[in-house]
Amino acid sequence: MEIMAKLVGLLGSVTPPGRSLRALAFAMEAAREMEEGIECRLLNLADYRISFANGRPPDQFGDDTGKLVAEVLAADAVVLASPVYRGSFSGVLKNFLDQLPVEALRGKPCGVVAVGATHHHYLGVDWHLRDVLAWFGALVAPVSVYLCAADFAGGEPAENAREQLRELIRSVLKLRALSGERLGPPPLALRRS
């Protein structure tokens, strides 16, 4: 029996569903179209109760934290989406990433989707989120997707946005061939002196 791949989409927003959700939902659907049998789970962090990271293991919180961490640990690949907040990614996404053990994303293919109001903040999420993903030792797709209001027609991703999202998913799925490989030393977070 063939083992089905699992792709998790993490939406780092707590505002009412908007463009970020629609972009990530389209990306998950694109993955289903590209790879028969892939399991896609879209986790909108606004739908869950997640504790503030305080150093305790995720399963010690009496909320959804442990369940969501387990979802990411079980994933073969992850696509992270965030609106631009103050020139970076959202605090709710950062708090959730602070809950993850290094193994949750180490060597795991990841893609980044950022959504802002204008083109002015196109690198903010990319720079900051790549720094955090590097801490985990994740395999991040070389180019992220940045969308702004002009990339949505009638509230849905326009064709140029859909093509960018498809290309990101293709990259993340191709990176799966490298997952599990040792590509350099362990991330700094795992090194012991």
Order of alpha helices (4+ residues) and beta strands (2+ residues): beta-alpha-beta-alpha-beta-alpha-beta-alpha-beta-beta-beta-beta-alpha
